[in-house]
Amino acid sequence: MEIIYIDRDIVAIIKPPFMPSQPDPSGDDDAFSLCAKALRERGENDELYLIHRLDRVVGGLLLFARNKKSCATLNRALADGKIIKEYLAVTDGCAGDYGTFEDYLIKDKTTSRAHSVPKERKGAKYARLSYDTISRATDGERPLSLVRVKLDTGRFHQIRIQFSVRHLPLLGDGKYGSKTNKCKVSLFAYRLTFPTAKGEKTITATPDLTAYPWSLFPKEDIE
């Protein structure tokens, strides 16, 4: 866990893959608790509020508020689409140059999976994302695409299911159809734009470029 941005109201960190965003029944180290500990070690015993979450297997940028006022401000910004979340992903298959996906999604709590369903289905939630392909590679005969994804909505497993239903599961995402066991879900939250007291702020991070499958793509395409 690394603090990448901090001011009097906000702290943003890089969450490693496979770490929970907040405490869960596993008892494993989680991003919320480690961030709170890091602030205490700096002599700053703040309240801390998680503004959004990342799936356990997903690494990248995570945003916290440091007081109730900023928590309310950031939650409003999130609801109004003023917090922009962008991801890097590797698709198990050849994606188009760019596109927009629109679906209605529902979470199956018994299997912890998302499903694309008809609009009329009770509980269905509208989901929209856009993407562009920034690089392509192959692993043996397997075509792969490095895509940049911008979320317009934030639904459970949204990126994973929306690519999967178009026969482009994220590489390593066996839950949604990828057949490789060389890696886990190839998804990283790499750019975050959010309001601060001084104006809009954008921060970026990169996945481990020495690790598969990120290492298959030119470094300059990722950075």
Contacts in CASP RR format, 6 or more apart in sequence:
PFRMAT RR
TARGET T0000
AUTHOR 0000-0000-0000
METHOD contacts of the structure
MODEL  1
MEIIYIDRDIVAIIKPPFMPSQPDPSGDDDAFSLCAKALRERGENDELYL
IHRLDRVVGGLLLFARNKKSCATLNRALADGKIIKEYLAVTDGCAGDYGT
FEDYLIKDKTTSRAHSVPKERKGAKYARLSYDTISRATDGERPLSLVRVK
LDTGRFHQIRIQFSVRHLPLLGDGKYGSKTNKCKVSLFAYRLTFPTAKGE
KTITATPDLTAYPWSLFPKEDIE
1 13 0 8 1.000
1 14 0 8 1.000
1 15 0 8 1.000
1 16 0 8 1.000
1 19 0 8 1.000
1 31 0 8 1.000
1 34 0 8 1.000
1 35 0 8 1.000
1 38 0 8 1.000
2 13 0 8 1.000
2 14 0 8 1.000
3 11 0 8 1.000
3 12 0 8 1.000
3 13 0 8 1.000
3 35 0 8 1.000
3 38 0 8 1.000
4 12 0 8 1.000
4 13 0 8 1.000
4 14 0 8 1.000
4 61 0 8 1.000
4 203 0 8 1.000
4 205 0 8 1.000
5 11 0 8 1.000
5 12 0 8 1.000
5 201 0 8 1.000
5 203 0 8 1.000
6 12 0 8 1.000
7 196 0 8 1.000
7 197 0 8 1.000
7 198 0 8 1.000
8 66 0 8 1.000
8 197 0 8 1.000
9 65 0 8 1.000
9 66 0 8 1.000
9 67 0 8 1.000
9 69 0 8 1.000
9 70 0 8 1.000
9 73 0 8 1.000
9 196 0 8 1.000
9 197 0 8 1.000
10 63 0 8 1.000
10 64 0 8 1.000
10 65 0 8 1.000
10 66 0 8 1.000
10 70 0 8 1.000
10 74 0 8 1.000
10 194 0 8 1.000
10 196 0 8 1.000
11 35 0 8 1.000
11 39 0 8 1.000
11 48 0 8 1.000
11 63 0 8 1.000
11 64 0 8 1.000
11 66 0 8 1.000
12 61 0 8 1.000
12 62 0 8 1.000
12 63 0 8 1.000
12 64 0 8 1.000
12 192 0 8 1.000
12 194 0 8 1.000
12 203 0 8 1.000
13 31 0 8 1.000
13 35 0 8 1.000
13 61 0 8 1.000
13 62 0 8 1.000
13 64 0 8 1.000
14 59 0 8 1.000
14 60 0 8 1.000
14 61 0 8 1.000
14 62 0 8 1.000
14 205 0 8 1.000
15 21 0 8 1.000
15 31 0 8 1.000
15 54 0 8 1.000
15 58 0 8 1.000
15 59 0 8 1.000
15 60 0 8 1.000
15 61 0 8 1.000
15 62 0 8 1.000
15 189 0 8 1.000
16 59 0 8 1.000
17 57 0 8 1.000
17 58 0 8 1.000
17 59 0 8 1.000
17 184 0 8 1.000
17 188 0 8 1.000
18 56 0 8 1.000
18 57 0 8 1.000
18 184 0 8 1.000
19 28 0 8 1.000
19 29 0 8 1.000
19 30 0 8 1.000
19 31 0 8 1.000
19 56 0 8 1.000
19 59 0 8 1.000
20 26 0 8 1.000
20 28 0 8 1.000
20 30 0 8 1.000
20 31 0 8 1.000
20 56 0 8 1.000
21 30 0 8 1.000
21 31 0 8 1.000
21 32 0 8 1.000
21 50 0 8 1.000
21 53 0 8 1.000
21 54 0 8 1.000
21 56 0 8 1.000
21 62 0 8 1.000
22 30 0 8 1.000
22 31 0 8 1.000
22 32 0 8 1.000
22 33 0 8 1.000
22 50 0 8 1.000
22 53 0 8 1.000
23 30 0 8 1.000
23 32 0 8 1.000
23 33 0 8 1.000
24 30 0 8 1.000
24 56 0 8 1.000
31 62 0 8 1.000
32 48 0 8 1.000
32 50 0 8 1.000
32 64 0 8 1.000
35 48 0 8 1.000
35 64 0 8 1.000
36 46 0 8 1.000
36 48 0 8 1.000
39 45 0 8 1.000
39 46 0 8 1.000
39 48 0 8 1.000
39 66 0 8 1.000
46 66 0 8 1.000
46 67 0 8 1.000
47 66 0 8 1.000
47 67 0 8 1.000
47 68 0 8 1.000
48 64 0 8 1.000
48 65 0 8 1.000
48 66 0 8 1.000
49 64 0 8 1.000
49 65 0 8 1.000
49 66 0 8 1.000
49 68 0 8 1.000
49 70 0 8 1.000
49 71 0 8 1.000
50 62 0 8 1.000
50 64 0 8 1.000
51 63 0 8 1.000
51 64 0 8 1.000
51 65 0 8 1.000
51 71 0 8 1.000
51 74 0 8 1.000
51 75 0 8 1.000
51 78 0 8 1.000
51 83 0 8 1.000
52 62 0 8 1.000
52 63 0 8 1.000
52 78 0 8 1.000
52 83 0 8 1.000
52 85 0 8 1.000
53 62 0 8 1.000
54 60 0 8 1.000
54 62 0 8 1.000
54 189 0 8 1.000
55 157 0 8 1.000
55 160 0 8 1.000
55 185 0 8 1.000
55 187 0 8 1.000
57 184 0 8 1.000
57 185 0 8 1.000
57 187 0 8 1.000
58 185 0 8 1.000
58 187 0 8 1.000
58 188 0 8 1.000
58 189 0 8 1.000
59 187 0 8 1.000
59 188 0 8 1.000
59 189 0 8 1.000
59 207 0 8 1.000
60 188 0 8 1.000
60 189 0 8 1.000
60 190 0 8 1.000
60 205 0 8 1.000
60 207 0 8 1.000
61 189 0 8 1.000
61 190 0 8 1.000
61 191 0 8 1.000
61 192 0 8 1.000
61 203 0 8 1.000
61 204 0 8 1.000
61 205 0 8 1.000
62 189 0 8 1.000
63 74 0 8 1.000
63 83 0 8 1.000
63 192 0 8 1.000
63 194 0 8 1.000
65 71 0 8 1.000
65 73 0 8 1.000
65 74 0 8 1.000
73 195 0 8 1.000
74 83 0 8 1.000
74 194 0 8 1.000
74 195 0 8 1.000
77 83 0 8 1.000
77 194 0 8 1.000
77 195 0 8 1.000
81 152 0 8 1.000
82 194 0 8 1.000
82 195 0 8 1.000
83 192 0 8 1.000
83 193 0 8 1.000
83 194 0 8 1.000
83 195 0 8 1.000
84 150 0 8 1.000
84 191 0 8 1.000
84 192 0 8 1.000
84 193 0 8 1.000
84 194 0 8 1.000
85 150 0 8 1.000
85 151 0 8 1.000
85 154 0 8 1.000
85 189 0 8 1.000
85 191 0 8 1.000
85 192 0 8 1.000
86 148 0 8 1.000
86 149 0 8 1.000
86 150 0 8 1.000
86 151 0 8 1.000
86 189 0 8 1.000
86 190 0 8 1.000
86 191 0 8 1.000
86 192 0 8 1.000
86 193 0 8 1.000
87 148 0 8 1.000
87 149 0 8 1.000
87 150 0 8 1.000
87 151 0 8 1.000
87 159 0 8 1.000
87 187 0 8 1.000
87 188 0 8 1.000
87 189 0 8 1.000
87 190 0 8 1.000
88 146 0 8 1.000
88 147 0 8 1.000
88 148 0 8 1.000
88 149 0 8 1.000
88 187 0 8 1.000
88 188 0 8 1.000
88 190 0 8 1.000
88 207 0 8 1.000
88 222 0 8 1.000
89 131 0 8 1.000
89 146 0 8 1.000
89 147 0 8 1.000
89 149 0 8 1.000
89 159 0 8 1.000
89 163 0 8 1.000
89 170 0 8 1.000
89 186 0 8 1.000
89 187 0 8 1.000
89 188 0 8 1.000
90 144 0 8 1.000
90 145 0 8 1.000
90 146 0 8 1.000
90 147 0 8 1.000
90 170 0 8 1.000
90 171 0 8 1.000
90 186 0 8 1.000
90 213 0 8 1.000
90 214 0 8 1.000
90 217 0 8 1.000
91 144 0 8 1.000
91 145 0 8 1.000
91 147 0 8 1.000
91 163 0 8 1.000
91 168 0 8 1.000
91 169 0 8 1.000
91 170 0 8 1.000
91 171 0 8 1.000
92 142 0 8 1.000
92 144 0 8 1.000
92 168 0 8 1.000
92 169 0 8 1.000
92 170 0 8 1.000
92 171 0 8 1.000
92 172 0 8 1.000
92 173 0 8 1.000
92 177 0 8 1.000
92 178 0 8 1.000
92 179 0 8 1.000
92 180 0 8 1.000
93 142 0 8 1.000
93 143 0 8 1.000
93 144 0 8 1.000
93 145 0 8 1.000
93 167 0 8 1.000
93 168 0 8 1.000
94 136 0 8 1.000
94 143 0 8 1.000
94 144 0 8 1.000
94 145 0 8 1.000
95 131 0 8 1.000
95 133 0 8 1.000
95 145 0 8 1.000
95 147 0 8 1.000
95 163 0 8 1.000
95 168 0 8 1.000
96 133 0 8 1.000
96 145 0 8 1.000
97 132 0 8 1.000
97 133 0 8 1.000
98 130 0 8 1.000
98 131 0 8 1.000
98 132 0 8 1.000
98 133 0 8 1.000
99 130 0 8 1.000
99 131 0 8 1.000
99 132 0 8 1.000
100 128 0 8 1.000
100 129 0 8 1.000
100 130 0 8 1.000
100 131 0 8 1.000
101 127 0 8 1.000
101 128 0 8 1.000
101 129 0 8 1.000
101 130 0 8 1.000
101 131 0 8 1.000
101 162 0 8 1.000
101 163 0 8 1.000
101 166 0 8 1.000
102 126 0 8 1.000
102 127 0 8 1.000
102 128 0 8 1.000
103 116 0 8 1.000
103 126 0 8 1.000
103 127 0 8 1.000
103 161 0 8 1.000
103 162 0 8 1.000
103 165 0 8 1.000
104 116 0 8 1.000
104 117 0 8 1.000
104 118 0 8 1.000
104 119 0 8 1.000
104 121 0 8 1.000
104 124 0 8 1.000
104 125 0 8 1.000
104 126 0 8 1.000
104 127 0 8 1.000
105 114 0 8 1.000
105 115 0 8 1.000
105 116 0 8 1.000
105 117 0 8 1.000
105 124 0 8 1.000
105 125 0 8 1.000
105 127 0 8 1.000
105 155 0 8 1.000
105 156 0 8 1.000
105 158 0 8 1.000
105 161 0 8 1.000
105 162 0 8 1.000
106 114 0 8 1.000
106 115 0 8 1.000
106 117 0 8 1.000
106 121 0 8 1.000
106 123 0 8 1.000
106 124 0 8 1.000
106 125 0 8 1.000
107 113 0 8 1.000
107 114 0 8 1.000
107 115 0 8 1.000
107 156 0 8 1.000
107 157 0 8 1.000
108 114 0 8 1.000
108 115 0 8 1.000
113 157 0 8 1.000
113 161 0 8 1.000
113 175 0 8 1.000
113 176 0 8 1.000
114 155 0 8 1.000
114 156 0 8 1.000
114 157 0 8 1.000
114 158 0 8 1.000
114 160 0 8 1.000
114 161 0 8 1.000
115 161 0 8 1.000
116 161 0 8 1.000
116 162 0 8 1.000
116 165 0 8 1.000
117 124 0 8 1.000
118 124 0 8 1.000
119 126 0 8 1.000
125 153 0 8 1.000
125 155 0 8 1.000
126 153 0 8 1.000
127 153 0 8 1.000
127 154 0 8 1.000
127 155 0 8 1.000
127 158 0 8 1.000
127 162 0 8 1.000
128 152 0 8 1.000
128 153 0 8 1.000
129 149 0 8 1.000
129 150 0 8 1.000
129 151 0 8 1.000
129 152 0 8 1.000
129 153 0 8 1.000
129 158 0 8 1.000
129 159 0 8 1.000
129 162 0 8 1.000
130 149 0 8 1.000
130 150 0 8 1.000
130 152 0 8 1.000
131 147 0 8 1.000
131 148 0 8 1.000
131 149 0 8 1.000
131 150 0 8 1.000
132 147 0 8 1.000
132 148 0 8 1.000
133 145 0 8 1.000
133 146 0 8 1.000
133 147 0 8 1.000
133 148 0 8 1.000
134 146 0 8 1.000
134 147 0 8 1.000
134 148 0 8 1.000
134 221 0 8 1.000
135 145 0 8 1.000
135 146 0 8 1.000
135 217 0 8 1.000
135 218 0 8 1.000
135 221 0 8 1.000
135 222 0 8 1.000
136 143 0 8 1.000
136 144 0 8 1.000
136 145 0 8 1.000
136 146 0 8 1.000
137 144 0 8 1.000
137 146 0 8 1.000
137 213 0 8 1.000
137 216 0 8 1.000
137 217 0 8 1.000
138 144 0 8 1.000
139 180 0 8 1.000
139 182 0 8 1.000
139 213 0 8 1.000
139 216 0 8 1.000
142 180 0 8 1.000
144 171 0 8 1.000
144 213 0 8 1.000
144 216 0 8 1.000
145 168 0 8 1.000
146 217 0 8 1.000
146 221 0 8 1.000
146 222 0 8 1.000
149 159 0 8 1.000
151 158 0 8 1.000
151 159 0 8 1.000
157 176 0 8 1.000
159 170 0 8 1.000
159 187 0 8 1.000
160 169 0 8 1.000
160 170 0 8 1.000
160 173 0 8 1.000
160 175 0 8 1.000
160 176 0 8 1.000
160 185 0 8 1.000
160 187 0 8 1.000
161 176 0 8 1.000
163 169 0 8 1.000
163 170 0 8 1.000
163 176 0 8 1.000
164 170 0 8 1.000
164 173 0 8 1.000
164 176 0 8 1.000
164 177 0 8 1.000
169 176 0 8 1.000
169 177 0 8 1.000
169 178 0 8 1.000
170 176 0 8 1.000
170 178 0 8 1.000
170 185 0 8 1.000
170 186 0 8 1.000
170 187 0 8 1.000
171 178 0 8 1.000
171 180 0 8 1.000
171 183 0 8 1.000
171 185 0 8 1.000
171 186 0 8 1.000
171 213 0 8 1.000
172 178 0 8 1.000
172 180 0 8 1.000
172 181 0 8 1.000
172 182 0 8 1.000
172 183 0 8 1.000
172 184 0 8 1.000
172 185 0 8 1.000
172 186 0 8 1.000
173 184 0 8 1.000
173 185 0 8 1.000
173 186 0 8 1.000
173 187 0 8 1.000
182 212 0 8 1.000
182 213 0 8 1.000
183 211 0 8 1.000
183 212 0 8 1.000
183 213 0 8 1.000
186 213 0 8 1.000
186 214 0 8 1.000
188 205 0 8 1.000
188 206 0 8 1.000
188 207 0 8 1.000
188 214 0 8 1.000
189 205 0 8 1.000
190 204 0 8 1.000
190 205 0 8 1.000
190 206 0 8 1.000
190 207 0 8 1.000
191 202 0 8 1.000
191 203 0 8 1.000
191 204 0 8 1.000
191 205 0 8 1.000
192 202 0 8 1.000
192 203 0 8 1.000
192 204 0 8 1.000
193 200 0 8 1.000
193 201 0 8 1.000
193 202 0 8 1.000
194 200 0 8 1.000
194 201 0 8 1.000
195 201 0 8 1.000
206 222 0 8 1.000
206 223 0 8 1.000
207 214 0 8 1.000
207 222 0 8 1.000
208 214 0 8 1.000
209 215 0 8 1.000
209 219 0 8 1.000
209 222 0 8 1.000
209 223 0 8 1.000
214 222 0 8 1.000
END
